[in-house]
Amino acid sequence: MKISVSLRRCAVSASLLFTPFGVTAAALSSQLLVEQVLSANAALQADQSQISAARYRASYAGDFDDPLLSYAIAPQSIGSEIGTRHIVQLSQMVPTRGKLKDRAALAGSAVALAESNLADRRARLRAEARIAWTEWWYLHRALQLNAANQRVLQQMIPVTEAQYGAGNGLQQDVLQAQTRSERIRLEAIRLRQQRRRLQAHINALRGDVPLAKVGVPADLPAWKKLPDSSLLNQRLIAADPRFQQLAARAQAADAKQTLARKATTPDLRVSLGYIGTLDPDEKRLQLGLAVSLPLNRGRLRAAADAAAAERSGIAQEVADAEARIAAELSQALISAEEATEASLIYRQSLIPKARQTLTAAQADYESTSGEFGNVITAETQLLDLQLELARTRADWRIAVAMVERITNAGLWDVAEAPDLAAPHMAASLTAVGASSAAVGTESKQ
C-alpha cells in the first residue's frame, strides 16, 4: 500500500510539469527589455551623432562658397617717389544652372541615409531584444520542467529501492531511475550554461557588464492570429528601414548624376578690385567676370557615367531587396503557421496521450504487471514533449518578432495583450481542457 501511494504522488508531481513558473512584480517583460536596449545601446547613440553631423553639413550645403579676398603689393614701389602701390581684389564664385540646389539635395540625402541607418538599427535591435527575451523565457521554462522532472525521479528512486529491497523489483529498476536522474541533472547544467551565455548577450545589448542580473522573464502571452499575409506584404516596402536606406542612397546617386551632368556648364566668378599699380586713378577700380572652362570632356563624361552606373546598381539592389525581404517575411509567416499547428497537436493530442501513458505505466508497475523501464520511458517522453511545446511557443514568438521587424505592423504589441486566443484555437483548447484538468492548466499558459 505504501508503494502504491508513493507512485500516485509521483503522478501528481508529474502534473506539475504543466504549471507555469511564477511571475513576480519585478519580472522582465519583452517591452521592458526593448526599452532598456534602445535607451542604453551605444551604437544607436553613435547613429544619432551621425544624423546631427549630416544635418549640420546640410544646413550650409546650398550656400555660396565664401568669397575670396586677395592682396598684393608692388615691392619696388615701397619708399619710391610714386608711393607704395597695392592691389586688393574681392571675388565670388557663382555656380550656374541650380548647382547649389543640387548640392543641397546631395547633403539632404546624406541626412536621409543617416536617419534610415538609425531606423534600421533600432528595428534590428528591437527584433534582437525580443528574440533574446523569448529565448530567455524558453531557457527558464526548460529549467523549470527539468527541476519538476527531477523531483518526480527523486520520488521514484525510493519506490524502486523499496520494491527491490522487498524482493518485488529488480536492481536495474533502481539503476535506471538513478541514471535517468543523472541525465536530467546533466541537462540542467547545460541549460544553465546556455542561460549564462544568453545573459551575457542580453547585457551586451543593454550596454551592461556580462554578469549583470537579468530578471526572470514574464510568461509568454496568449497566442494571437496574425493578419493575412497579403496585408503584411503591402506594408513591406513602406515599413522596412532597409528600403529607406536604399531610397536615400538612390536620392544621393540622383543628385551626383545631376551634378555630374551640370559640370559641363561653366561657372562664373565675379570680382571687384582696386589695382593700385595702374595710372591714372580712374583705371584703378576694376570690375571683373571670369568663366570656368570645362575642357576635359572625357573626365566629365566619365563622372556622369559613374553616377549613372551607381544609380542603376541601386535600382538592382532595390529589386533584390524586394525579393529577399519578401522571402524573409514569407519564411517568418510560414514558421508562425507551423508553430501554431504544431502547438495544437501538442496540446490536443501528444501531451494528453503522454500523460495517459505515464499514468498507465505507473499503474502497471504498481500492480507488478509492468516494467519500471516503461515508467521511465513514459516520463522521458512527457518531458520531451513539454520541452518541444515550449520550443514551439518560443519559435512562434520569434517568427512574430521577424514579421514585426519587416512590417512594423504592431504585431508584437498585439501578441503581448493577455486576451484569449483566436476563436477556433480557443474552442480546441477548451475541448482538451474538458478532458483533463492538467491539460486545461497548460492551455492557459
TIPA-922234 format. One record per residue (C-alpha): residue in one letter; x, y, z. Coordinates in nm, 2 decimals, m for minus. Last residue first. Layout:
> rest xx yy zz
> A X Y Z
...
This chain:
> rest xx yy zz
> Q 0.00 2.95 m2.05
> K m0.38 2.89 m2.02
> S m0.37 2.57 m2.22
> E m0.13 2.42 m1.96
> T m0.40 2.44 m1.69
> G m0.65 2.28 m1.92
> V m0.41 2.00 m1.99
> A m0.39 1.93 m1.61
> A m0.77 1.95 m1.58
> S m0.81 1.68 m1.84
> S m1.09 1.60 m2.09
> A m1.26 1.94 m2.06
> G m0.93 2.12 m2.11
> V m0.88 1.95 m2.44
> A m1.22 2.07 m2.56
> T m1.14 2.42 m2.43
> L m0.81 2.41 m2.62
> S m0.99 2.34 m2.95
> A m1.25 2.61 m2.89
> A m0.98 2.87 m2.80
> M m0.80 2.78 m3.12
> H m1.11 2.84 m3.34
> P m1.19 3.16 m3.15
> A m0.84 3.32 m3.16
> A m0.67 3.31 m2.83
> L m0.80 3.49 m2.53
> D m0.66 3.83 m2.43
> P m0.34 3.90 m2.24
> A m0.21 4.16 m2.49
> E 0.16 4.09 m2.58
> A 0.05 3.95 m2.92
> V m0.09 4.28 m3.01
> D 0.23 4.46 m2.91
> W 0.43 4.21 m3.12
> L 0.20 4.26 m3.42
> G 0.24 4.64 m3.43
> A 0.26 4.64 m3.81
> N 0.63 4.73 m3.83
> T 0.64 4.52 m4.14
> I 0.99 4.37 m4.16
> R 1.09 4.37 m3.79
> E 0.73 4.28 m3.70
> V 0.75 3.97 m3.91
> M 1.08 3.88 m3.75
> A 0.95 3.93 m3.40
> V 0.64 3.72 m3.49
> A 0.86 3.44 m3.60
> I 1.05 3.46 m3.27
> R 0.72 3.44 m3.08
> W 0.61 3.13 m3.28
> D 0.95 2.97 m3.22
> A 0.91 3.03 m2.84
> R 0.58 2.85 m2.84
> T 0.73 2.56 m3.04
> R 1.03 2.54 m2.80
> A 0.79 2.53 m2.50
> L 0.59 2.26 m2.68
> E 0.91 2.06 m2.76
> L 1.01 2.09 m2.40
> Q 0.67 1.95 m2.29
> L 0.70 1.68 m2.54
> D 1.05 1.58 m2.42
> L 0.93 1.58 m2.06
> L 0.63 1.35 m2.14
> Q 0.85 1.12 m2.34
> T 1.10 1.09 m2.06
> E 0.82 1.00 m1.81
> A 0.68 0.75 m2.04
> T 1.02 0.59 m2.10
> I 1.10 0.59 m1.72
> V 0.76 0.43 m1.65
> N 0.81 0.17 m1.92
> G 1.15 0.08 m1.78
> F 0.98 0.01 m1.45
> E 0.82 m0.30 m1.61
> G 0.46 m0.38 m1.59
> S 0.23 m0.64 m1.43
> T 0.37 m0.57 m1.08
> S 0.04 m0.40 m0.99
> E 0.23 m0.08 m0.90
> Y 0.43 m0.11 m1.23
> D 0.11 m0.14 m1.43
> A m0.03 0.17 m1.26
> Q 0.28 0.37 m1.32
> A 0.28 0.27 m1.69
> A m0.09 0.36 m1.72
> T m0.03 0.71 m1.56
> L 0.27 0.77 m1.79
> T 0.08 0.66 m2.10
> Q m0.21 0.89 m2.00
> R 0.03 1.18 m1.96
> A 0.18 1.10 m2.30
> K m0.16 1.09 m2.45
> P m0.26 1.43 m2.31
> I 0.08 1.57 m2.43
> L 0.05 1.43 m2.79
> S m0.31 1.50 m2.87
> Q m0.47 1.84 m2.82
> R m0.19 2.03 m2.66
> Y 0.10 1.90 m2.88
> I m0.12 1.89 m3.19
> L m0.24 2.25 m3.13
> S 0.12 2.37 m3.08
> A 0.23 2.21 m3.40
> E m0.04 2.40 m3.60
> T 0.06 2.73 m3.45
> A 0.43 2.66 m3.48
> E 0.39 2.58 m3.85
> E 0.19 2.89 m3.91
> A 0.45 3.11 m3.73
> S 0.73 2.94 m3.93
> I 0.53 3.00 m4.25
> L 0.49 3.37 m4.16
> A 0.86 3.40 m4.09
> Q 0.95 3.23 m4.42
> S 0.71 3.46 m4.61
> L 0.86 3.77 m4.45
> E 1.21 3.66 m4.52
> A 1.11 3.58 m4.88
> A 0.96 3.93 m4.92
> I 1.29 4.06 m4.78
> R 1.48 3.88 m5.05
> A 1.26 3.97 m5.34
> E 1.22 4.33 m5.25
> A 1.59 4.36 m5.16
> D 1.69 4.22 m5.50
> A 1.48 4.47 m5.68
> V 1.61 4.75 m5.46
> E 1.97 4.64 m5.52
> Q 1.91 4.65 m5.89
> A 1.79 5.01 m5.87
> I 2.10 5.08 m5.66
> G 2.32 4.95 m5.93
> S 2.15 5.17 m6.19
> R 2.21 5.48 m5.97
> E 2.58 5.38 m5.93
> A 2.61 5.33 m6.31
> A 2.45 5.67 m6.37
> A 2.70 5.84 m6.13
> A 2.99 5.66 m6.30
> D 2.86 5.77 m6.64
> A 2.84 6.13 m6.53
> A 3.20 6.12 m6.38
> A 3.33 5.96 m6.70
> R 3.16 6.22 m6.91
> L 3.32 6.50 m6.71
> R 3.66 6.33 m6.73
> G 3.63 6.29 m7.11
> R 3.51 6.64 m7.15
> N 3.82 6.79 m7.01
> L 3.75 7.14 m7.13
> P 3.53 7.26 m6.85
> L 3.63 7.63 m6.89
> S 3.55 7.84 m6.59
> V 3.43 8.19 m6.66
> A 3.57 8.51 m6.50
> L 3.39 8.84 m6.46
> G 3.57 9.15 m6.34
> L 3.50 9.50 m6.21
> Q 3.81 9.72 m6.16
> L 3.89 10.04 m5.97
> R 4.24 10.15 m6.06
> K 4.19 10.29 m6.41
> E 4.05 10.63 m6.30
> D 4.35 10.69 m6.07
> P 4.58 10.73 m6.37
> D 4.77 10.51 m6.36
> L 4.77 10.15 m6.26
> T 4.96 9.99 m5.98
> G 4.68 10.05 m5.73
> I 4.46 9.79 m5.89
> Y 4.14 9.80 m5.67
> G 3.93 9.50 m5.73
> L 3.57 9.37 m5.76
> S 3.53 9.02 m5.88
> V 3.26 8.79 m6.02
> R 3.35 8.43 m6.08
> L 3.12 8.24 m6.31
> D 3.07 7.86 m6.36
> P 3.08 7.69 m6.69
> T 2.83 7.42 m6.78
> T 2.99 7.07 m6.84
> A 2.96 7.01 m6.46
> K 2.59 7.01 m6.50
> R 2.59 6.64 m6.60
> A 2.80 6.55 m6.30
> L 2.58 6.75 m6.07
> T 2.27 6.57 m6.19
> Q 2.43 6.23 m6.15
> K 2.55 6.31 m5.80
> A 2.20 6.42 m5.70
> D 2.05 6.11 m5.85
> A 2.30 5.89 m5.67
> A 2.22 6.07 m5.34
> Q 1.85 6.01 m5.38
> A 1.92 5.64 m5.47
> R 2.12 5.61 m5.15
> A 1.83 5.76 m4.95
> A 1.59 5.52 m5.12
> L 1.82 5.22 m5.05
> Q 1.83 5.32 m4.68
> Q 1.45 5.36 m4.67
> F 1.42 5.02 m4.82
> R 1.63 4.88 m4.54
> P 1.40 5.07 m4.29
> D 1.12 4.81 m4.36
> A 0.78 4.99 m4.34
> A 0.70 5.13 m4.68
> I 0.84 4.84 m4.88
> L 0.68 4.56 m4.66
> R 0.35 4.71 m4.57
> Q 0.16 4.55 m4.87
> N 0.33 4.22 m4.78
> L 0.16 4.23 m4.44
> L m0.19 4.27 m4.60
> S m0.12 3.98 m4.84
> S 0.00 3.76 m4.55
> D m0.34 3.79 m4.37
> P m0.31 3.93 m4.02
> L m0.16 3.71 m3.74
> K m0.39 3.51 m3.51
> K m0.28 3.56 m3.15
> W m0.14 3.31 m2.90
> A m0.17 3.41 m2.53
> P 0.12 3.58 m2.36
> L 0.45 3.42 m2.28
> D 0.53 3.44 m1.91
> A 0.73 3.72 m1.76
> P 1.10 3.66 m1.77
> V 1.31 3.64 m1.45
> G 1.52 3.95 m1.43
> V 1.87 3.98 m1.58
> K 2.15 4.04 m1.33
> A 2.48 4.18 m1.46
> L 2.73 3.91 m1.54
> P 2.82 4.04 m1.89
> V 2.86 4.41 m1.78
> D 2.59 4.64 m1.93
> G 2.54 4.80 m2.26
> R 2.18 4.67 m2.28
> L 2.26 4.47 m2.59
> A 2.57 4.34 m2.42
> N 2.37 4.25 m2.12
> I 2.13 4.04 m2.33
> H 2.43 3.86 m2.48
> A 2.59 3.80 m2.14
> Q 2.26 3.66 m2.01
> L 2.23 3.44 m2.32
> R 2.57 3.28 m2.24
> R 2.47 3.23 m1.88
> R 2.13 3.08 m1.99
> Q 2.31 2.84 m2.21
> Q 2.53 2.74 m1.92
> R 2.22 2.68 m1.71
> L 2.07 2.47 m1.98
> R 2.38 2.26 m2.00
> I 2.39 2.20 m1.62
> A 2.02 2.12 m1.62
> E 2.08 1.86 m1.90
> L 2.34 1.69 m1.67
> R 2.09 1.68 m1.39
> I 1.83 1.52 m1.61
> R 2.09 1.26 m1.72
> E 2.18 1.20 m1.36
> S 1.81 1.14 m1.27
> R 1.77 0.90 m1.57
> T 2.07 0.70 m1.45
> Q 1.93 0.68 m1.09
> A 1.59 0.57 m1.22
> Q 1.75 0.31 m1.45
> L 1.98 0.19 m1.17
> V 1.69 0.13 m0.93
> D 1.50 m0.05 m1.20
> Q 1.81 m0.25 m1.29
> Q 1.82 m0.38 m0.93
> L 1.49 m0.56 m1.00
> G 1.17 m0.54 m0.81
> N 0.95 m0.74 m0.58
> G 1.22 m0.87 m0.35
> A 1.12 m0.63 m0.07
> G 1.45 m0.44 m0.10
> Y 1.40 m0.41 m0.48
> Q 1.05 m0.27 m0.43
> A 1.18 m0.03 m0.17
> E 1.46 0.08 m0.39
> T 1.22 0.13 m0.68
> V 1.00 0.35 m0.46
> P 1.29 0.54 m0.31
> I 1.40 0.63 m0.67
> M 1.05 0.74 m0.79
> Q 1.03 1.04 m0.56
> Q 1.37 1.17 m0.67
> L 1.25 1.10 m1.03
> V 0.95 1.32 m0.99
> R 1.15 1.60 m0.83
> Q 1.40 1.58 m1.13
> N 1.11 1.62 m1.36
> A 1.00 1.93 m1.19
> A 1.35 2.07 m1.20
> N 1.39 1.99 m1.57
> L 1.05 2.15 m1.65
> Q 1.15 2.46 m1.46
> L 1.49 2.46 m1.64
> A 1.32 2.43 m1.98
> R 1.08 2.72 m1.89
> H 1.37 2.94 m1.78
> L 1.55 2.85 m2.10
> Y 1.24 2.93 m2.31
> W 1.18 3.26 m2.14
> W 1.54 3.37 m2.21
> E 1.50 3.25 m2.57
> T 1.19 3.48 m2.60
> W 1.38 3.77 m2.44
> A 1.67 3.72 m2.69
> I 1.42 3.72 m2.98
> R 1.26 4.04 m2.85
> A 1.60 4.20 m2.80
> E 1.72 4.10 m3.15
> A 1.39 4.23 m3.30
> R 1.43 4.57 m3.12
> L 1.80 4.58 m3.21
> R 1.73 4.52 m3.57
> A 1.45 4.78 m3.59
> R 1.66 5.03 m3.40
> R 1.95 4.97 m3.63
> D 1.73 5.01 m3.94
> A 1.58 5.34 m3.80
> L 1.93 5.47 m3.73
> N 2.06 5.38 m4.07
> S 1.74 5.54 m4.22
> E 1.82 5.86 m4.04
> A 2.18 5.86 m4.16
> L 2.06 5.79 m4.52
> A 1.81 6.07 m4.50
> V 2.07 6.31 m4.37
> A 2.31 6.21 m4.65
> S 2.03 6.26 m4.90
> G 1.99 6.61 m4.77
> A 2.35 6.68 m4.85
> L 2.30 6.57 m5.21
> A 1.99 6.78 m5.23
> A 2.18 7.08 m5.10
> R 2.45 7.03 m5.37
> D 2.17 7.00 m5.63
> K 2.02 7.33 m5.52
> L 2.37 7.49 m5.53
> K 2.41 7.36 m5.88
> G 2.09 7.52 m6.00
> R 2.21 7.60 m6.35
> T 2.52 7.81 m6.26
> P 2.77 7.83 m5.97
> V 2.87 8.19 m5.87
> M 3.22 8.21 m5.74
> Q 3.29 8.54 m5.56
> S 3.58 8.78 m5.58
> L 3.73 9.06 m5.38
> Q 4.06 9.22 m5.50
> V 4.32 9.45 m5.35
> I 4.63 9.56 m5.54
> H 4.87 9.80 m5.37
> R 5.13 10.06 m5.48
> T 5.36 10.23 m5.23
> G 5.44 10.58 m5.33
> I 5.53 10.73 m5.67
> E 5.86 10.87 m5.54
> S 5.97 10.53 m5.41
> G 5.96 10.42 m5.04
> I 5.78 10.09 m5.13
> S 5.72 10.09 m5.51
> Q 5.98 9.82 m5.56
> P 5.77 9.58 m5.36
> A 5.45 9.61 m5.56
> I 5.19 9.48 m5.32
> A 4.92 9.22 m5.35
> Y 4.60 9.14 m5.16
> S 4.33 8.88 m5.22
> L 3.99 8.83 m5.08
> L 3.80 8.53 m5.19
> P 3.42 8.50 m5.12
> D 3.30 8.20 m4.92
> D 3.12 7.94 m5.12
> F 2.76 8.01 m5.19
> D 2.51 7.82 m4.97
> G 2.33 7.50 m5.06
> A 2.54 7.28 m4.84
> Y 2.51 7.51 m4.54
> S 2.24 7.34 m4.33
> A 2.32 7.01 m4.49
> R 2.65 6.98 m4.31
> Y 2.49 7.04 m3.98
> R 2.22 6.79 m4.06
> A 2.48 6.53 m4.15
> A 2.66 6.58 m3.82
> S 2.34 6.55 m3.62
> I 2.25 6.23 m3.81
> Q 2.59 6.09 m3.74
> S 2.55 6.17 m3.37
> Q 2.22 5.98 m3.37
> D 2.39 5.69 m3.52
> A 2.66 5.69 m3.25
> Q 2.38 5.70 m2.99
> L 2.22 5.40 m3.15
> A 2.56 5.22 m3.14
> A 2.59 5.29 m2.77
> N 2.28 5.09 m2.68
> A 2.14 5.22 m2.35
> S 1.79 5.36 m2.43
> L 1.71 5.11 m2.71
> V 1.83 4.81 m2.51
> Q 1.65 4.91 m2.19
> E 1.33 4.98 m2.38
> V 1.34 4.65 m2.56
> L 1.40 4.47 m2.23
> L 1.09 4.64 m2.07
> Q 0.88 4.55 m2.37
> S 0.99 4.19 m2.35
> S 0.88 4.17 m1.99
> L 1.13 4.12 m1.71
> A 0.96 4.01 m1.39
> A 0.99 4.26 m1.10
> A 0.63 4.22 m0.99
> T 0.68 3.85 m0.97
> V 0.59 3.58 m1.22
> G 0.57 3.22 m1.10
> F 0.67 2.95 m1.34
> P 0.39 2.80 m1.54
> T 0.23 2.47 m1.42
> F 0.21 2.18 m1.67
> L 0.51 2.00 m1.53
> L 0.32 2.00 m1.20
> S 0.12 1.70 m1.34
> A 0.43 1.49 m1.29
> S 0.42 1.56 m0.92
> V 0.07 1.42 m0.90
> A 0.18 1.11 m1.08
> C 0.48 1.07 m0.85
> R 0.23 1.11 m0.56
> R 0.04 0.82 m0.71
> L 0.36 0.62 m0.71
> S 0.41 0.69 m0.34
> V 0.06 0.57 m0.25
> S 0.11 0.24 m0.43
> I 0.44 0.18 m0.26
> K 0.29 0.24 0.08
> M 0.00 0.00 0.00
